[in-house]
Amino acid sequence: MLVTMRLVSSVTVLHTVLHTVLHFLLLCSRCTSFSPSSSIHIIPSFLSPQTCASLITSCLQKTSFSTTSENHVNFQTPDISLLEHPDIMSEFEGSIWPNVYTEIKTLYSIPSIEDSNQPSGISGFTEFGISPYSSASGLLSFLDLFVVKYDSNFKSLSMHRDGSLISFTIPLSDGHEGGGTVFECLEDKGRVEVHGEGEWGGVDGNKVKGKVGSLIVHSGKMRHGGGEVTRGERYVLVGFVDVECEAKGLFEACKEWGRWDVLDKRLKELEAKSSGRKVSKSRRWGYNRQGGMGGIDFTYDPEVVKRSLRERLKGAEKGRRETEIMFLEENNGGLTGFGNKFNSS
């Protein structure tokens, strides 16, 4: 009897030890196996300090920072929408925008238009005129692009998710205290990937403190916020990017979530436009009868656009529900920073 009890006790202890070891190995695998869409990507020295300073100067000369924009209803920031200032966009056409697209395509394995199944200007959202500043491939485009100013009147931005598939920020200024971008997922280790040489700032707890000119790219579905600025002024370039292709580096569920957010926002704004309410120029989702981009002001056929958007929204919502389970399974039960409820900034 005593021998039997000792044997049972030994087996129990062995089972507990094995369970603990296996659990530890599982946790290690979760912390080291990441998709590009679950990482925060840093490209050091993406812009020169001179280019960053020049962009700030151009913004200050053209207009003032305002929190009355219709672009970010849930999380308003003092910002300048660059899509509403074609002169500023043109000024930096050669030094910023194409290079941003190139880096994002590389990070997420997004093919060129000739390698994809979607003809430019026909499939995806290009036909609705996301922005006149789409990439040459036609597979990437800016949903929004703006410069935010943090100071004593606007010190920080609360945690949120963007209404985009991919988001990026570029710190434009130094000389302030505090700031940085807070990421909820940095509670787990191994989420920051640095591409290239040079100083980029570093990580302080759950905060990425990017150096001036560094490009920070992440999934718009990661919960993040603006760290508190305790002294001085902080300027940041922020971009929301849409993708029109099936990119192997992006989880399908994350892709569908981003699609759903964007579609829902477009439909609401188009309906507001057709009922007589003012819609910001950079948010005029229109249909160009020639099948391409027509600049910032588009030719509308509201009923055609609304009908197509409703169909896409219905499909995206169904796809989001179906792919949530797949997303969780592929990520060993889910990733900190992702969830089922989203807020669009």
C-alpha positions in Angstrom: 0.0 0.0 0.0 2.8 2.4 1.0 4.7 1.6 -2.2 1.6 2.3 -4.3 1.1 5.6 -2.6 4.8 6.6 -3.2 4.5 5.5 -6.9 1.3 7.6 -7.4 3.0 10.6 -5.7 6.1 10.3 -7.9 3.9 10.1 -11.0 2.0 13.2 -9.9 5.2 15.1 -9.3 6.6 14.0 -12.7 3.4 15.1 -14.4 3.6 18.5 -12.7 7.2 19.0 -13.7 6.5 18.0 -17.3 3.4 20.2 -17.5 5.5 23.1 -16.2 8.3 22.6 -18.7 5.9 22.2 -21.6 4.0 25.4 -20.5 7.3 27.2 -20.4 8.3 26.0 -23.9 4.9 27.1 -25.2 5.3 30.6 -23.7 8.7 30.8 -25.3 7.3 29.9 -28.7 4.7 32.5 -28.4 7.3 35.2 -27.5 9.6 34.4 -30.4 7.3 33.5 -33.3 5.8 36.7 -34.7 4.2 37.6 -37.9 5.2 41.0 -39.5 1.7 42.2 -38.6 2.3 41.5 -34.9 5.6 43.4 -34.7 6.5 47.1 -34.4 8.9 47.9 -37.2 11.6 50.6 -36.9 13.6 52.1 -39.8 16.3 54.4 -38.3 17.2 57.6 -40.1 14.4 57.3 -42.6 14.2 61.1 -42.9 17.0 63.6 -42.3 16.5 66.2 -39.5 16.5 68.9 -42.2 13.5 67.3 -44.0 11.6 66.9 -40.7 12.2 70.5 -39.8 11.2 71.6 -43.3 7.9 69.7 -43.1 7.1 71.4 -39.8 7.9 74.8 -41.3 5.7 74.2 -44.3 2.8 73.2 -42.1 3.1 76.3 -39.9 3.3 78.6 -42.9 0.3 77.2 -44.6 -2.2 76.8 -41.7 -2.7 76.3 -38.0 -3.2 73.1 -35.9 -6.8 72.5 -35.1 -8.9 70.0 -33.1 -12.0 70.8 -35.1 -11.2 68.4 -37.9 -13.9 65.9 -38.9 -11.3 63.3 -39.7 -10.7 62.0 -36.1 -14.0 62.1 -34.3 -13.3 59.6 -31.6 -9.8 60.6 -30.8 -9.3 64.3 -31.9 -5.8 65.7 -32.1 -4.5 69.1 -32.9 -3.4 68.3 -36.5 -3.0 69.5 -40.0 -4.3 67.2 -42.7 -1.7 67.1 -45.5 -4.2 65.6 -47.9 -6.1 68.9 -47.8 -2.9 70.7 -48.8 -1.7 69.5 -52.2 1.1 72.1 -52.2 2.7 70.5 -49.1 2.2 67.0 -50.5 3.9 68.0 -53.8 6.8 69.7 -51.9 7.8 66.4 -50.3 6.7 64.1 -53.2 10.2 63.0 -54.0 11.6 62.7 -50.4 8.9 61.0 -48.3 5.8 59.4 -49.8 7.2 56.9 -52.4 9.9 55.8 -49.8 7.2 55.1 -47.2 5.4 52.9 -49.6 8.6 51.1 -50.6 9.4 50.3 -46.9 5.9 49.1 -46.2 5.8 46.8 -49.2 9.1 45.3 -48.1 8.1 44.8 -44.5 4.8 43.1 -45.3 5.7 41.3 -48.6 3.2 43.3 -50.6 3.7 42.5 -54.3 3.9 45.0 -57.2 0.8 45.5 -59.3 2.2 43.2 -62.1 2.6 40.4 -59.5 -0.9 40.7 -58.0 -4.3 39.5 -59.2 -5.9 43.0 -58.9 -5.6 45.4 -61.9 -5.0 48.9 -60.7 -8.0 51.3 -60.9 -10.5 48.5 -61.2 -10.4 46.2 -58.1 -10.1 47.2 -54.5 -10.8 50.8 -53.5 -8.8 52.6 -56.1 -12.0 53.2 -58.1 -13.5 55.1 -55.1 -10.6 57.6 -54.9 -9.0 56.9 -51.6 -6.5 59.6 -52.2 -4.7 61.2 -55.2 -1.5 60.1 -53.5 -1.5 56.4 -54.1 1.6 54.4 -54.7 2.8 53.8 -58.2 1.8 50.1 -57.9 -1.7 51.1 -57.0 -1.8 48.6 -54.1 -1.1 51.1 -51.3 -2.8 54.4 -50.6 -3.1 56.9 -47.8 -6.4 56.8 -46.0 -5.2 59.8 -44.0 -2.0 61.7 -43.5 -1.5 64.4 -41.0 1.0 66.1 -38.6 0.1 66.2 -34.9 1.3 68.8 -32.4 1.7 67.9 -28.7 2.2 70.7 -26.2 0.9 72.0 -22.8 -2.6 72.2 -24.3 -2.6 68.6 -25.7 -0.2 66.5 -23.8 -1.1 62.9 -24.7 -3.4 60.7 -26.7 -5.3 57.9 -25.0 -5.0 54.2 -26.0 -6.9 53.4 -29.2 -6.9 51.4 -32.5 -6.7 53.1 -35.9 -9.2 52.7 -38.6 -6.5 51.4 -40.9 -4.8 48.2 -41.8 -1.3 49.7 -41.5 -0.2 52.8 -39.6 3.1 54.7 -39.4 4.5 57.6 -37.4 7.7 59.7 -38.0 8.9 61.9 -35.1 9.6 65.3 -36.6 11.0 67.2 -33.6 13.1 67.0 -30.5 13.8 69.4 -27.6 10.7 68.3 -25.7 10.5 66.1 -22.6 8.3 63.0 -22.5 6.3 61.9 -25.5 6.9 58.6 -27.5 4.3 56.1 -28.6 2.9 53.7 -26.0 2.1 50.2 -27.3 0.0 47.8 -25.2 1.7 44.8 -26.8 5.1 45.8 -25.4 4.0 44.2 -22.1 5.4 41.1 -24.0 9.0 41.0 -25.1 10.3 40.7 -28.6 7.8 42.9 -30.5 10.2 45.6 -31.8 12.1 44.8 -35.0 14.8 47.3 -36.1 15.6 47.3 -39.8 18.9 49.0 -40.7 21.7 50.8 -38.9 21.6 54.0 -37.0 20.2 55.5 -33.8 16.4 55.2 -33.6 15.6 56.0 -30.0 14.9 52.9 -28.0 12.2 51.3 -25.9 11.3 52.5 -22.4 8.9 50.0 -20.8 5.9 49.9 -23.1 6.9 53.1 -24.9 8.8 53.5 -28.2 10.8 56.7 -28.1 11.6 57.3 -31.7 14.5 59.5 -32.7 13.7 62.4 -35.2 13.3 61.0 -38.7 12.9 57.3 -37.7 10.0 55.5 -39.4 7.7 53.4 -37.0 5.3 51.0 -38.8 2.7 48.8 -37.1 -0.7 47.2 -37.6 -3.5 49.7 -37.0 -5.2 47.1 -34.9 -2.5 47.3 -32.2 -3.7 49.4 -29.2 -1.4 52.4 -28.9 -1.4 56.0 -27.7 0.7 59.1 -27.4 2.9 59.4 -24.4 2.6 62.5 -22.2 4.7 65.5 -23.2 5.8 67.2 -20.0 7.7 70.1 -21.6 8.0 71.7 -25.0 6.4 70.9 -28.3 6.4 67.6 -30.1 5.5 67.2 -33.8 4.7 63.8 -35.3 3.8 62.8 -38.9 1.1 60.1 -38.8 -0.2 58.0 -41.7 -3.0 55.5 -42.2 -2.4 53.1 -45.1 -4.8 50.8 -47.0 -3.7 47.7 -48.9 -5.5 46.4 -51.9 -3.9 43.0 -52.2 -3.6 39.6 -50.5 -0.3 40.1 -48.7 1.1 36.9 -47.2 2.8 39.0 -44.5 -0.6 40.2 -43.2 -3.1 38.0 -41.3 -6.4 37.7 -43.1 -8.4 38.5 -40.0 -6.4 41.7 -39.4 -6.9 42.6 -43.0 -10.7 42.1 -42.7 -10.9 44.1 -39.5 -9.1 47.0 -41.2 -11.4 46.7 -44.3 -14.5 46.7 -42.1 -13.5 49.9 -40.2 -12.6 51.7 -43.4 -15.8 50.6 -45.3 -18.0 51.6 -42.4 -16.4 55.1 -42.1 -16.7 55.6 -45.9 -20.3 54.6 -46.0 -21.3 56.9 -43.1 -19.5 59.9 -44.6 -20.9 59.3 -48.1 -24.4 59.1 -46.6 -23.7 62.3 -44.7 -22.6 64.0 -47.9 -25.7 62.9 -49.8 -28.0 64.3 -47.0 -26.4 67.7 -47.2 -23.9 67.6 -44.3 -20.4 68.9 -45.0 -17.7 66.3 -45.4 -14.0 67.1 -45.3 -12.3 67.3 -48.7 -9.8 64.6 -47.8 -12.7 62.3 -46.9 -14.8 62.7 -50.1 -14.9 59.1 -51.2 -16.0 59.5 -54.8 -16.3 57.6 -58.0 -14.5 59.0 -61.1 -16.5 58.2 -64.2 -13.3 57.7 -66.1 -12.4 54.8 -63.8 -9.4 56.5 -62.2 -8.3 59.2 -59.9 -9.5 62.7 -60.5 -7.7 64.8 -57.9 -9.1 65.8 -54.5 -12.6 66.8 -55.7 -14.3 63.9 -57.3 -17.3 63.3 -59.6 -20.1 61.6 -57.5 -22.6 59.1 -58.3 -23.8 58.6 -54.7 -26.2 55.7 -55.3 -23.7 53.7 -57.2 -21.0 54.2 -54.6 -23.3 53.6 -51.6 -24.7 50.4 -53.2 -21.2 49.0 -53.9 -19.9 50.0 -50.4 -22.9 48.3 -48.7 -22.1 45.1 -50.6 -18.4 45.2 -49.7 -19.3 46.1 -46.1 -21.6 43.1 -45.8 -18.9 40.8 -47.2 -16.1 42.2 -45.0 -18.3 41.9 -41.8 -18.9 38.3 -42.6 -15.3 37.7 -43.3 -14.2 39.4 -40.1 -16.4 37.0 -38.0 -15.2 33.9 -39.8 -11.5 34.9 -39.6 -11.4 35.9 -35.9 -11.1 32.2 -34.9 -8.4 31.6 -37.4 -6.5 34.6 -36.3 -6.5 33.4 -32.6 -5.5 29.9 -33.6 -2.6 31.1 -35.7 -1.4 33.2 -32.7 -1.6 30.5 -30.0 -4.7 32.0 -28.4 -4.3 35.6 -29.4 -1.8 38.5 -29.0 -1.8 41.3 -26.4 -2.8 44.4 -28.1 -5.4 42.8 -30.4 -9.1 42.2 -29.6 -12.6 42.1 -30.9 -13.7 45.7 -30.3 -12.1 48.5 -32.3 -12.2 52.3 -32.2 -11.3 54.3 -35.2 -9.3 57.5 -34.6 
